[in-house]
Amino acid sequence: MNSPVISEEALEFLKKLKENNNRQWFEARKKEFKKHQNAVKEFYTALSDRLREHDEIDKVKLFRIYRDVRFSADKTPYKPHFAGSFSRMGEALRGGYYLRIRPGESFIAGGFWQPNKEDLLRIRKELEMDAASFRHCIGQKGFREIWGQLQGEEVKTAPKGFDRNHPDIDLIRKKAFIFTREFSDKEVLAPDFMVQVNESFKAIRPYFDLMSEILTTDLNGESLLS
């Protein structure tokens, strides 16, 4: 049985939505939207099944297309993309996967986007003590070829309580620890797109394993899990 694919019609709908981002246009094409949404749900569900072959996935969440405009400078009512996340199972498995389908701007991501203050401090303390394992993990050739460089917002100099001259301050100043990989429309529409996404997610697993170990132990390596 063939795996679900992203259709050219779905991308065309999203392009038109971006050009006509208003309720009147969208409501007149609600049935067409639902058709594409259901097909995309099938894709995400099939992808989650593939993920479960090499990771423990708790749930899949497909985000609503309706934009929350209350606190946004962008007041258009709809997001011209499909997006969803895949959560890992249990408190011992940290990190998460993300996929966005948007014409000309599709990408996957993995890592720690907005860690809470306790997790962020724990990561920084680990990097302050010894960043060698972290650098080795994200510096592997195969990893870099797929995921590139570590991304994420950072403070300008050093977080409070940390030395701005620390040799690993480039890592310590990070407020997020994520990796992304972009895909062209041609790649999104290709029959092997799901395979490419799944293989990319599989390649980030060593990073998740390292970060899970850090976030579930103290600085002495003792488990924080009950």
Helices and strands as residue ranges (DSSP letters): H 8-19, H 23-28, H 30-51, E 57-62, E 82-88, E 96-101, E 106-112, H 117-129, H 132-139, H 141-147, H 169-172, E 177-183, H 185-189, H 193-203, H 205-215
